[in-house]
């Protein structure tokens, strides 16, 4: 089974019925599978903080949401994460491509990678880092945890997980 299929299957298994995405080369296969899923309503977003607002609306409307994004926008989302998602105890799985590690071809991606985990830690957001294909087996439990404790959770997926840049 492809990683992308496993991710979508676990989303559906955990009743995630609303997903917003921001374009990302590494996550393009997942975004494509989300778009093709008859069980998930997909809305592309222009920006990550806008997507979090859409997820909040979906959650308040009775849906289980998720966002798919890049780590380079964590800085843009801090206010939304704290004053909306965390303050109102909204569960939000965040599937995040973790750009900027060894082998990164785009220099500006490196700077945010240096700060991503520290920012998520400072915000007390549980963070899981997928390095190898088998790590995806933990996704179902991570999603269950997110909705059980009503917290945003970050799932970082790096280039080695996706088999390169």
Phi, psi and omega in degrees: 000137177292148177306316182300319179294319179297318180298311180295319178300317179291324174302309182296317179303325180266017174061029172284114185244002178221124178227133172246147185224151170244137185308139179202128181300315181295325183264007184303321180295320177293315180301319178299315179293323176297313180301324182279346184287131177279348182264352184235129175274122185249128174234116173291146178245154175280325182219155183295319180293326174297318179298322178294324175297319176297319178296320178298316178298318179297317180298314179294338176271008175096008180261158171261115184260167170209157176234143177241124189203179175258152178293339182295349179254007179305318181301322180291335187265356187304310181300317180294318178300317185281309189276346179244293187296308182285317182302318181266010177052054179263126175289135179210100172291129179242106175273114192236126171285130184260092182271154172107008178269189181308134180091354180300126180274349183247111187303319184293341178292332185297319184301317180287329178298326180297331186253345188306302184296322179296319179295315179297320177296315179299328179275002182058039178262118177304134186230132178239140184240114178269116179256323184235159186308320182296340179299335181298342178295340179277348187302314181305314180293323178296317179295318177301316179300315181304312184280336177290318186257003178053056180226151167288144179225136180258130174244103181274130178238116185266179184297325179293326175298319181270004177068042172115172180272000000 
